[in-house]
């Protein structure tokens, strides 16, 4: 008698379509949370670079004042704004001088829209007054008597 041999069922290896869809859904949810947080983190680091550049500029202007007893001639500030820092890629820097008395100046950093920091304007003066004169929507209200560093108007 011939005996029927049973062929064992072999389960194919790999993932089912449902399993793949679940993994894709989880990745999409994580990306929806992580990408905006990361983008905000990058923006905050760019803001900090501009603020440090303004602080550095103020120190150099004070050194110029110690050497020359003025901040410059006419409307021009005595020290050129730095363009070698990383902040110069994201912000345009300018300085205006007022003859006084007393001698004074205002250094300004204006964010470039193409670099993701459009709408931000920071200033520092000879008496170390730090102001945020403009911010984009969602970052609080301006003007503020501080430098904005996070959404909602958080300042340093």
PAVO-737673 format. One line per 10 residues: number of its first residue (from 1); their letters; for each residue x, z, y of N, C-alpha, C. Coordinates in Angstrom, 3 decimals, decimal comma. Layout:
BEGIN
NUM) A) X/Z/Y/X/Z/Y/X/Z/Y | ...
END
This chain:
BEGIN
1) XXXXXXXXXX) 0,791/0,000/-1,151/0,000/0,000/0,000/0,853/0,000/1,241 | 0,390/-0,762/2,100/1,118/-0,823/3,360/0,646/0,305/4,279 | 1,599/0,909/4,727/1,286/2,011/5,610/1,461/1,538/7,053 | 0,512/1,822/7,867/0,603/1,419/9,275/1,551/2,365/9,996 | 2,499/1,776/10,594/3,420/2,605/11,369/2,898/2,709/12,796 | 2,969/3,877/13,260/2,481/4,100/14,608/3,644/3,941/15,575 | 3,410/3,164/16,594/4,425/2,956/17,622/4,184/3,996/18,715 | 5,202/4,796/18,974/5,003/5,823/19,999/4,864/5,185/21,386 | 3,992/5,797/22,183/3,831/5,316/23,563/5,020/5,787/24,386 | 5,565/4,865/25,083/6,688/5,192/25,949/6,183/5,177/27,388
11) XXXXXXXXXX) 6,364/6,280/28,041/5,929/6,354/29,437/7,013/5,742/30,310 | 6,591/4,869/31,170/7,539/4,218/32,076/8,069/5,248/33,065 | 9,352/5,160/33,372/9,963/6,084/34,335/9,648/5,657/35,760 | 9,838/6,563/36,689/9,611/6,234/38,089/8,486/7,057/38,681 | 8,066/6,658/39,866/7,038/7,386/40,587/5,763/6,559/40,636 | 4,656/7,254/40,696/3,382/6,551/40,840/3,170/6,230/42,315 | 2,253/5,359/42,561/1,935/4,966/43,930/1,427/6,163/44,729 | 0,641/7,004/44,127/0,109/8,187/44,809/1,244/9,119/45,232 | 2,194/9,339/44,347/3,328/10,199/44,676/4,115/9,636/45,858 | 4,332/8,342/45,864/5,051/7,719/46,978/4,283/7,850/48,289
21) XXXXXXXXXX) 2,971/7,672/48,246/2,157/7,800/49,458/2,178/9,228/49,991 | 2,183/10,202/49,109/2,246/11,597/49,543/3,577/11,872/50,243 | 4,667/11,392/49,679/5,986/11,589/50,291/6,054/10,899/51,646 | 5,540/9,690/51,750/5,538/8,967/53,028/4,708/9,723/54,064 | 3,578/10,277/53,649/2,743/11,062/54,561/3,464/12,299/55,075 | 4,175/12,989/54,197/4,929/14,180/54,602/6,031/13,799/55,585 | 6,734/12,723/55,307/7,796/12,264/56,212/7,215/11,894/57,577 | 6,055/11,253/57,595/5,422/10,869/58,860/5,042/12,099/59,680 | 4,525/13,123/59,026/4,153/14,350/59,734/5,394/15,023/60,316 | 6,447/15,121/59,530/7,688/15,724/60,023/8,273/14,934/61,188
31) XXXXXXXXXX) 8,228/13,613/61,101/8,752/12,774/62,181/7,924/12,948/63,454 | 6,615/13,082/63,312/5,749/13,259/64,475/6,053/14,561/65,207 | 6,553/15,539/64,491/6,907/16,815/65,103/8,342/16,792/65,621 | 9,256/16,255/64,838/10,679/16,343/65,161/11,118/15,397/66,276 | 10,611/14,181/66,309/11,090/13,197/67,288/10,799/13,624/68,726 | 9,585/14,082/69,064/9,379/14,543/70,446/10,261/15,739/70,813 | 10,463/16,651/69,882/11,330/17,800/70,154/12,757/17,344/70,398 | 13,224/16,413/69,610/14,584/15,902/69,766/14,728/15,165/71,097 | 13,730/14,377/71,461/13,761/13,645/72,728/13,825/14,614/73,908 | 13,044/15,680/73,847/13,071/16,674/74,917/14,425/17,377/74,959
41) XXXXXXXXXX) 15,005/17,641/73,813/16,327/18,273/73,755/17,380/17,385/74,424 | 17,337/16,085/74,159/18,287/15,147/74,767/18,104/15,116/76,288 | 16,856/15,098/76,749/16,584/15,098/78,189/17,141/16,363/78,834 | 16,927/17,499/78,191/17,439/18,759/78,737/18,961/18,746/78,847 | 19,634/18,142/77,883/21,101/18,092/77,958/21,560/17,198/79,112 | 20,824/16,125/79,385/21,160/15,256/80,517/20,960/15,995/81,845 | 19,909/16,808/81,928/19,660/17,579/83,144/20,792/18,566/83,390 | 21,235/19,207/82,336/22,319/20,180/82,455/23,606/19,517/82,935 | 23,881/18,310/82,446/25,082/17,591/82,897/25,028/17,340/84,403 | 23,873/16,937/84,913/23,740/16,680/86,352/23,913/17,966/87,151
51) XXXXXXXXXX) 23,358/19,050/86,656/23,467/20,317/87,364/24,913/20,807/87,404 | 25,636/20,652/86,312/27,056/21,023/86,306/27,861/20,130/87,249 | 27,514/18,851/87,313/28,221/17,946/88,225/27,989/18,366/89,680 | 26,772/18,783/90,018/26,499/19,256/91,380/27,265/20,548/91,675 | 27,338/21,448/90,710/28,099/22,685/90,913/29,581/22,378/91,130 | 30,109/21,466/90,338/31,507/21,064/90,489/31,737/20,437/91,863 | 30,797/19,612/92,305/30,919/18,973/93,611/30,929/20,023/94,726 | 30,084/21,024/94,599/30,046/22,080/95,618/31,395/22,796/95,702 | 32,007/23,073/94,567/33,322/23,726/94,566/34,348/22,847/95,274 | 34,326/21,546/94,992/35,283/20,636/95,630/35,028/20,522/97,129
61) XXXXXXXXXX) 33,764/20,577/97,539/33,452/20,548/98,975/33,947/21,820/99,663 | 33,833/22,950/99,012/34,326/24,197/99,596/35,848/24,175/99,706 | 36,520/23,593/98,729/37,974/23,445/98,820/38,344/22,547/100,002 | 37,577/21,459/100,183/37,807/20,562/101,319/37,610/21,319/102,631 | 36,568/22,146/102,698/36,292/22,913/103,912/37,435/23,888/104,210 | 37,975/24,527/103,186/39,089/25,460/103,384/40,314/24,749/103,955 | 40,526/23,521/103,524/41,691/22,762/103,993/41,483/22,140/105,370 | 40,244/21,743/105,700/39,992/20,952/106,909/39,080/21,619/107,933 | 38,488/22,742/107,609/37,547/23,464/108,474/36,303/22,650/108,809 | 35,985/21,664/107,986/34,735/20,914/108,108/34,422/20,294/106,753
71) XXXXXXXXXX) 33,203/19,798/106,621/32,778/19,177/105,367/32,924/17,663/105,383 | 33,439/17,113/106,459/33,606/15,672/106,549/33,468/15,215/107,980 | 33,339/13,903/108,163/33,218/13,330/109,501/31,904/12,569/109,601 | 31,198/12,766/110,707/29,928/12,079/110,889/28,931/12,498/109,821 | 28,227/11,523/109,271/27,259/11,814/108,216/27,902/11,801/106,836 | 29,197/11,468/106,776/29,894/11,346/105,489/30,470/12,677/105,038 | 30,293/12,970/103,780/30,887/14,167/103,198/32,362/13,904/102,937 | 33,167/14,952/102,992/34,608/14,807/102,875/35,118/14,522/101,480 | 34,321/14,763/100,467/34,729/14,543/99,080/33,798/13,504/98,475 | 34,388/12,525/97,808/33,569/11,492/97,160/32,832/12,091/95,965
81) XXXXXXXXXX) 31,612/11,632/95,755/30,850/12,070/94,581/31,534/11,532/93,339 | 31,586/12,340/92,317/32,259/11,951/91,087/31,422/10,956/90,290 | 32,081/9,974/89,738/31,386/9,017/88,870/32,021/8,978/87,493 | 32,985/9,854/87,247/33,688/9,829/85,967/33,049/10,726/84,918 | 32,117/11,568/85,315/31,493/12,464/84,345/30,394/11,747/83,580 | 29,989/12,343/82,487/28,889/11,789/81,707/27,593/11,763/82,490 | 27,444/12,687/83,435/26,222/12,751/84,224/26,020/11,511/85,070 | 27,099/10,829/85,447/26,992/9,632/86,281/26,305/8,491/85,540 | 26,228/8,571/84,223/25,496/7,548/83,463/23,995/7,733/83,605 | 23,560/8,962/83,880/22,137/9,284/83,890/21,579/9,538/85,285
91) XXXXXXXXXX) 22,445/9,862/86,236/22,004/10,227/87,580/22,814/9,480/88,625 | 22,172/9,238/89,783/22,859/8,714/90,957/23,103/9,904/91,882 | 24,334/10,039/92,341/24,712/11,167/93,184/24,942/10,700/94,612 | 24,553/11,550/95,566/24,789/11,249/96,975/25,012/12,559/97,723 | 25,567/12,426/98,915/25,813/13,597/99,753/25,556/13,211/101,203 | 24,819/14,060/101,913/24,609/13,865/103,343/25,102/15,113/104,063 | 25,732/14,890/105,190/26,332/15,969/105,956/25,580/16,128/107,263 | 25,398/17,371/107,669/24,848/17,644/108,999/25,919/18,383/109,793 | 26,144/17,933/111,006/27,249/18,448/111,813/27,053/19,903/112,222 | 25,826/20,347/112,302/25,589/21,747/112,607/25,601/22,038/114,089
101) XXXXXXXXXX) 25,910/23,178/114,592/26,437/24,278/113,814/25,349/24,998/113,031 | 25,659/25,594/111,949/26,931/25,571/111,234/27,077/24,285/110,426 | 28,299/24,024/110,027/28,578/22,864/109,167/27,747/22,996/107,895 | 27,202/21,876/107,434/26,386/21,927/106,219/26,360/20,561/105,551 | 25,926/20,549/104,324/25,745/19,305/103,574/24,687/19,544/102,503 | 24,156/18,462/101,988/23,241/18,512/100,851/23,682/17,455/99,859 | 24,013/17,883/98,653/24,366/16,963/97,569/23,131/16,786/96,697 | 22,876/15,542/96,304/21,659/15,213/95,565/21,986/14,439/94,298 | 21,282/14,769/93,227/21,356/14,017/91,971/19,960/13,476/91,695 | 19,843/12,141/91,614/18,558/11,483/91,383/18,594/10,813/90,021
111) XXXXXXXXXX) 17,648/11,167/89,162/17,619/10,649/87,798/17,302/9,168/87,734 | 17,927/8,489/86,785/17,683/7,064/86,557/16,588/6,904/85,504 | 15,562/6,140/85,853/14,436/5,947/84,938/14,867/5,275/83,642 | 15,793/4,336/83,729/16,232/3,610/82,536/16,960/4,516/81,550 | 17,411/5,676/81,998/18,140/6,604/81,133/17,275/7,770/80,663 | 15,979/7,705/80,918/15,072/8,743/80,440/14,975/9,973/81,316 | 15,558/9,935/82,505/15,490/11,086/83,406/14,929/10,691/84,776 | 14,184/9,611/84,807/13,566/9,178/86,052/12,579/10,221/86,544 | 12,561/10,441/87,840/11,649/11,413/88,428/12,298/12,745/88,743 | 13,465/13,016/88,179/14,162/14,270/88,465/15,047/14,101/89,697
121) XXXXXXXXXX) 14,956/15,047/90,627/15,837/15,069/91,794/16,275/16,519/92,005 | 17,586/16,743/91,933/18,169/18,067/92,130/19,044/18,044/93,376 | 19,059/19,161/94,113/19,931/19,267/95,283/20,676/20,596/95,259 | 21,810/20,604/95,942/22,558/21,836/96,198/23,110/21,723/97,611 | 23,138/22,839/98,321/23,590/22,835/99,710/24,864/23,663/99,857 | 25,405/23,657/101,060/26,644/24,381/101,344/26,494/25,878/101,097 | 25,294/26,416/101,294/25,090/27,851/101,057/24,612/28,138/99,629 | 24,821/27,173/98,717/24,521/27,300/97,286/23,025/27,413/96,991 | 22,202/26,829/97,851/20,772/26,782/97,579/20,513/25,637/96,610 | 19,966/25,964/95,459/19,680/24,967/94,421/18,186/24,710/94,406
131) XXXXXXXXXX) 17,830/23,430/94,466/16,409/23,071/94,484/16,143/21,897/93,564 | 14,958/21,903/93,000/14,433/20,742/92,294/13,378/20,172/93,222 | 13,632/18,987/93,768/12,705/18,435/94,754/11,693/17,487/94,143 | 11,923/17,034/92,913/10,950/16,174/92,234/11,151/16,288/90,723 | 10,040/16,246/90,000/10,066/16,242/88,533/9,002/15,276/88,029 | 9,187/14,706/86,838/8,139/13,858/86,279/6,957/14,699/85,787 | 5,870/14,041/85,509/4,668/14,709/85,025/4,982/15,491/83,747 | 4,444/16,699/83,667/4,628/17,532/82,489/5,796/18,499/82,589 | 6,585/18,379/83,636/7,756/19,245/83,784/7,537/20,316/84,846 | 6,322/20,554/85,250/6,038/21,560/86,265/5,725/20,903/87,590
141) XXXXXXXXXX) 5,776/21,707/88,639/5,501/21,192/89,976/6,738/21,350/90,842 | 6,901/20,454/91,764/8,051/20,496/92,667/7,517/20,512/94,090 | 8,251/21,016/95,050/9,628/21,496/94,950/9,697/22,914/94,391 | 10,829/23,204/93,776/11,109/24,525/93,224/12,437/25,025/93,784 | 12,547/26,317/93,963/13,777/26,909/94,489/14,743/27,235/93,352 | 14,855/26,318/92,407/15,757/26,463/91,265/15,908/25,085/90,626 | 16,743/24,997/89,612/16,893/23,742/88,877/16,095/23,817/87,584 | 15,180/22,879/87,409/14,351/22,835/86,202/15,226/22,491/85,002 | 15,016/23,214/83,899/15,772/22,929/82,678/14,886/22,705/81,460 | 13,576/22,989/81,598/12,684/22,754/80,460/11,279/22,435/80,961
151) XXXXXX) 10,507/21,830/80,090/9,132/21,473/80,448/8,353/22,711/80,850 | 7,425/22,509/81,765/6,620/23,614/82,241/7,223/24,321/83,444 | 8,363/23,852/83,913/8,965/24,419/85,112/9,960/25,529/84,866 | 10,451/25,686/83,636/11,470/26,702/83,358/12,749/26,394/84,115 | 13,292/27,399/84,810/14,432/27,183/85,708/15,647/28,008/85,332 | 16,779/27,592/85,921/17,994/28,406/85,817/18,207/29,128/87,118
END
